[in-house]
Amino acid sequence: MICLWDSQNSWDFSKPREPCGPEPAEAWAALGLSRPPPEARPALHWARREVPPCLPPRVFLPPVLSRHCVHSKASVLGDPAPRGRPQEVEILDAKTREKLCFLDKVEPHATIAEIKNLFTKTHPQWYPARQSLRLDPKGKSLKDEDVLQKLPVGTTATLYFRDLGAQISWVTVFLTEYAGPLFIYLLFYFRVPFIYGHKYDFTSSRHTVVHLACICHSFHYIKRLLETLFVHRFSHGTMPLRNIFKNCTYYWGFAAWMAYYINHPLYTPPTYGAQQVKLALAIFVICQLGNFSIHMALRDLRPAGSKTRKIPYPTKNPFTWLFLLVSCPNYTYEVGSWIGFAIMTQCLPVALFSLVGFTQMTIWAKGKHRSYLKEFRDYPPLRMPIIPFLL
Ligand SMILES: NC(=O)c1ccc[n+]([C@@H]2O[C@H](COP(=O)([O-])OP(=O)(O)OC[C@H]3O[C@@H](n4cnc5c(N)ncnc54)[C@H](OP(=O)(O)O)[C@@H]3O)[C@@H](O)[C@H]2O)c1
């Protein structure tokens, strides 16, 4: 008795797939045949037509040959797993392809989250949040809610594991990132000792704009902290711990740099005085209201406790009408707020912070815009990622 194909060969994702490629010659040779017998050809043709080109290479054995196989596992590789029957799941290291775990009798309706929990039992150092399981070693991570029997796998599902590194909860990340700038800015505002020289300790600026800037800056970060706690409904529970160092350096560093100049005893107020400050304040307030309105609209798209993603549309709130033109109006408003703050304070580090923030948010907005286009066929065509009609 002959086994035609083994699971290692049939699931080599590194090889480019040929949707109508050559027959598995070795398989026919193993049967002592140089080519498929005539009766097998129609079946082969049928089998190939059924394989979408996006799927990884597999062997679909024609029905006529199944009697030659000893191992039913081999003969059905590539066929969808029989509905309702327990499946086997093997987990390989995505880098080394070393087999890390073999799970027997997994329920076909098990989710990836449940498989992660089973994997954790044998490898407690990799708790579920730090696991990424994929169908392809270099492919995208499967979602926790993906169901085994709906994946394009055979009776033995091969999943590839990547360690995402130590994780930390999003809420902790945001609280740390946002509480830092709030606190740091106030140190400079109150001119605590060892910043500007002894004679300025705990003195106060004589310029109104400096006090206004402190109010705006603090308001912005308090708003973000409250939104993190009470508004956003994040779909990911955690993020890699190493990101927090990078993000905190960015937020805390810029806050210190901006605050140092704005609260400096030798700070020069804006060129056009009160008029410039009033205009800037109006931009800042409008953009803050806009940003908050978009966050509320995004929150309302997702029922509590779910991870649903929908196309956001304008609501009755006029601030959300920007959704007609851009995919991420919250970023547009965020950038607008910082431009307002830069005009108000006329301070170079603030302008640089706005520019860096704009660059980063444009990259994210483009990614989110692409995802919307990919996910929703009826996505409004007029929208741009972040700047109406431009970008
Ligand atoms: N100054 C800066 O450098 C800077 C940089 C970045 C962010 N920010 C500020 O921080 C805010 C939040 O940033 P973010 O990157 O987390 O914004 P975001 O990706 O737009 O997400 C905001 C919230 O809405 C959810 N959401 C987004 N699109 C959704 C959809 N189609 N359906 C359902 N829910 C959806 C998100 O959930 P998910 O968890 O699923 O994404 C998240 O909880 C920004 O709006 C901005 O004000 C500032």
The ligand as a Tripos MOL2 file, in Angstrom:
@<TRIPOS>MOLECULE
LIG
   48    52     1     0     0
SMALL
NO_CHARGES

@<TRIPOS>ATOM
      1 N1         -0.5120   63.0950   18.0760 N.am      1 LIG1
      2 C1         -0.2260   61.9160   17.6090 C.2       1 LIG1
      3 O1          0.8970   61.6710   17.2010 O.2       1 LIG1
      4 C2         -1.2860   60.8390   17.5810 C.ar      1 LIG1
      5 C3         -1.0020   59.6360   16.9400 C.ar      1 LIG1
      6 C4         -1.9850   58.6620   16.9350 C.ar      1 LIG1
      7 C5         -3.2060   58.8640   17.5450 C.ar      1 LIG1
      8 N2         -3.4780   60.0280   18.1520 N.ar      1 LIG1
      9 C6         -4.7940   60.2820   18.7950 C.3       1 LIG1
     10 O2         -5.2980   59.1250   19.3850 O.3       1 LIG1
     11 C7         -6.5870   58.8500   18.8230 C.3       1 LIG1
     12 C8         -6.7990   57.3450   18.7350 C.3       1 LIG1
     13 O3         -5.8370   56.8170   17.8340 O.3       1 LIG1
     14 P1         -6.0570   55.4190   17.1110 P.3       1 LIG1
     15 O4         -4.8900   55.2460   16.1930 O.co2     1 LIG1
     16 O5         -6.3490   54.3700   18.1240 O.co2     1 LIG1
     17 O6         -7.3990   55.7550   16.2580 O.3       1 LIG1
     18 P2         -8.3190   54.7740   15.4350 P.3       1 LIG1
     19 O7         -7.5290   53.6440   14.8980 O.co2     1 LIG1
     20 O8         -9.1080   55.5790   14.4730 O.co2     1 LIG1
     21 O9         -9.2780   54.1260   16.5090 O.3       1 LIG1
     22 C9        -10.0490   54.8000   17.4420 C.3       1 LIG1
     23 C10       -11.0140   53.7600   18.0340 C.3       1 LIG1
     24 O10       -12.0570   53.4880   17.0980 O.3       1 LIG1
     25 C11       -12.0610   52.1020   16.7590 C.3       1 LIG1
     26 N3        -12.3520   51.9830   15.3290 N.ar      1 LIG1
     27 C12       -11.6400   52.5220   14.3050 C.ar      1 LIG1
     28 N4        -12.2220   52.2420   13.1250 N.ar      1 LIG1
     29 C13       -13.3320   51.4900   13.4010 C.ar      1 LIG1
     30 C14       -14.3550   50.8780   12.5900 C.ar      1 LIG1
     31 N5        -14.3420   50.9860   11.2600 N.pl3     1 LIG1
     32 N6        -15.3440   50.1880   13.1910 N.ar      1 LIG1
     33 C15       -15.3460   50.0860   14.5450 C.ar      1 LIG1
     34 N7        -14.4210   50.6360   15.3730 N.ar      1 LIG1
     35 C16       -13.4200   51.3300   14.8140 C.ar      1 LIG1
     36 C17       -10.6750   51.6030   17.0930 C.3       1 LIG1
     37 O11       -10.6850   50.2380   17.3600 O.3       1 LIG1
     38 P3         -9.4560   49.2500   16.9580 P.3       1 LIG1
     39 O12        -8.8540   48.8760   18.2470 O.co2     1 LIG1
     40 O13       -10.1110   48.1230   16.2640 O.co2     1 LIG1
     41 O14        -8.5180   50.0120   16.0620 O.co2     1 LIG1
     42 C18       -10.3600   52.4220   18.3340 C.3       1 LIG1
     43 O15       -10.9570   51.8770   19.4600 O.3       1 LIG1
     44 C19        -6.5700   59.5260   17.4530 C.3       1 LIG1
     45 O16        -7.8440   59.8080   16.9490 O.3       1 LIG1
     46 C20        -5.8110   60.7540   17.7650 C.3       1 LIG1
     47 O17        -6.6620   61.6960   18.3610 O.3       1 LIG1
     48 C21        -2.5270   61.0290   18.1820 C.ar      1 LIG1
@<TRIPOS>BOND
     1     1     2 1
     2     2     3 2
     3     2     4 1
     4     4     5 ar
     5     4    48 ar
     6     5     6 ar
     7     6     7 ar
     8     7     8 ar
     9     8     9 1
    10     8    48 ar
    11     9    10 1
    12     9    46 1
    13    10    11 1
    14    11    12 1
    15    11    44 1
    16    12    13 1
    17    13    14 1
    18    14    15 2
    19    14    16 1
    20    14    17 1
    21    17    18 1
    22    18    19 2
    23    18    20 1
    24    18    21 1
    25    21    22 1
    26    22    23 1
    27    23    24 1
    28    23    42 1
    29    24    25 1
    30    25    26 1
    31    25    36 1
    32    26    27 ar
    33    26    35 ar
    34    27    28 ar
    35    28    29 ar
    36    29    30 ar
    37    29    35 ar
    38    30    31 1
    39    30    32 ar
    40    32    33 ar
    41    33    34 ar
    42    34    35 ar
    43    36    37 1
    44    36    42 1
    45    37    38 1
    46    38    39 2
    47    38    40 1
    48    38    41 1
    49    42    43 1
    50    44    45 1
    51    44    46 1
    52    46    47 1
@<TRIPOS>SUBSTRUCTURE
     1 LIG1         1 GROUP 0 **** ****
